[in-house]
Each structure stands twice: as C-alpha cells, then as structure tokens.
Amino acid sequence: MKKFIKFQPVTVVEWMLTYVSLGWAYVLFTSPHLFEMNPSFSEIGAIVNSEWIMGVIVTICALTKMIGMFIGSVTIRKIGLLMSTFLWIMVATSMLIATGGFNASTGFIVYSALAVMSLWTSKEVTKSDRV
C-alpha cells in the first residue's frame, strides 16, 4: 500500500515557535487589560482592539503549525510559519514605534528574532521537502 503522507523531520525551532505562540495566546486570553497597562503593546491594541482577538490570531498561527507537523504536511507547516512571520513582524514593529519614536527595546529585538526564525524555518521546511 502506498503512503499518502510523507513525514518530514520537524525542527526544534518549529516546536519552540509553536510553544511561544501558545504561551503568548495564553497570556492574551488571561490578561484582558494588557494593551492598556503596557505602553509597548499600545500599538497592537490600536490595530487589534482586544486581547482576546489577538489571542485567537496567535492560536490560529500555532494550531496551523501544529496541524502541519502532526499530519506531515509541508505546505500547512509553511503556511503556519509564514503566518507567524507576519504576526511577529507586526508585534516587533509595534514595539519599535510604541513610544512615538524608534525604540530598539528588548521586546523589539526578541519579536523581530522570532519573525526571522519563522521566515527562515519556512524556507528550511520547503528545502526538506525537495530532498
């Protein structure tokens, strides 16, 4: 019988990006005033308007990656990683401009690194499919 699903190795980076997304979703769901209390998140609050909506978005990114990993779909994994790339770019950018100017805070550095790792991993997932 022919196998329909071709399982690809999943990297630790992919699992860690998913873990961070799930952790971030948890914080967003359990901290209803996060955007108001922390000026670094004010720009995100202006875009998304509510912590639970952002929590849903982050959960969708994490679940997309998880589904792709569990069923062995490179395409779904790549979509989840690209969704995460755009998510972390938005978060990093909002941290950068939250104080009215360019502020290279630790939040900006960490979230921009997550964006780069997400994009880089999406490229690596695509390469592993060709092998």
C-alpha positions in Angstrom: 0.0 0.0 0.0 1.3 3.4 -0.9 1.8 6.0 1.8 -0.1 9.2 1.1 1.6 11.3 3.8 5.3 11.9 3.5 6.5 12.7 7.0 9.2 15.3 7.2 11.5 16.0 10.2 10.3 18.7 12.4 12.9 21.0 13.9 13.3 22.1 17.5 12.9 25.7 16.2 9.5 24.9 14.8 8.3 23.4 18.1 9.7 26.4 20.1 8.0 28.9 17.8 4.7 27.0 18.3 5.4 26.9 22.1 6.0 30.7 22.2 2.8 31.3 20.2 0.7 29.1 22.5 2.3 30.9 25.5 1.5 34.3 24.1 -2.1 33.2 23.3 -2.5 32.1 27.0 -1.2 35.4 28.2 -3.5 37.3 25.9 -6.5 35.3 26.9 -5.8 35.7 30.6 -4.7 39.4 30.7 -7.7 41.4 29.5 -6.0 44.8 30.2 -2.6 44.0 28.8 -2.8 46.5 26.0 -3.9 49.3 28.3 -1.3 48.5 31.1 1.8 48.2 28.9 2.7 51.1 26.6 4.8 48.6 24.5 1.5 46.9 23.5 -0.4 50.1 22.8 0.1 49.9 19.0 -1.1 46.3 18.9 -4.1 47.4 20.9 -4.8 50.1 18.3 -4.6 47.6 15.5 -6.4 44.6 17.0 -8.5 46.4 19.7 -8.8 43.5 22.1 -6.5 41.0 23.8 -8.8 38.0 23.1 -8.9 38.8 19.3 -5.1 38.8 19.3 -5.2 35.6 21.3 -7.4 34.0 18.6 -5.0 35.1 15.9 -1.9 33.8 17.7 -3.8 30.5 18.5 -4.6 30.1 14.8 -0.9 30.6 13.9 0.1 27.9 16.5 -2.6 25.4 15.5 -1.8 25.7 11.8 1.8 24.9 12.5 0.8 22.0 14.9 -1.6 20.5 12.4 1.0 20.6 9.7 3.5 18.9 12.0 1.1 16.2 13.1 -0.2 15.3 9.6 3.2 15.7 8.0 2.1 18.5 5.6 5.0 20.7 4.5 2.5 23.1 2.9 0.5 23.6 6.0 3.7 23.9 8.1 5.0 26.6 5.7 1.6 28.5 5.8 1.7 28.4 9.6 5.3 29.6 9.7 4.6 32.5 7.2 1.5 33.5 9.3 3.8 33.6 12.3 6.3 35.6 10.4 3.8 38.3 9.7 2.4 38.1 13.3 5.9 38.7 14.8 6.7 41.4 12.4 3.6 43.2 13.4 4.4 42.8 17.1 8.1 43.8 16.7 7.1 46.9 14.7 4.5 48.0 17.2 7.2 47.6 20.0 9.6 49.6 17.9 7.2 52.6 17.4 5.2 52.3 20.7 6.9 55.3 22.4 6.4 57.6 19.4 9.9 57.2 18.0 12.2 54.3 17.1 12.9 52.5 20.4 15.0 49.3 19.9 13.8 47.7 23.1 14.3 44.1 24.2 10.8 43.4 23.0 11.6 44.6 19.5 14.7 42.5 19.4 13.1 39.3 20.6 10.0 39.6 18.5 11.9 40.5 15.3 14.2 37.5 16.0 11.0 35.3 16.2 9.9 36.8 12.8 13.3 36.0 11.3 13.3 32.4 12.8 9.8 31.8 11.4 10.7 33.0 7.9 14.0 31.1 8.0 12.3 27.9 9.2 9.6 28.2 6.4 12.5 28.2 3.9 14.1 25.2 5.6 10.8 23.3 5.6 10.5 23.9 1.9 14.1 22.7 1.3 13.5 19.5 3.3 10.5 18.6 1.1 12.8 18.6 -2.0 15.2 16.1 -0.6 
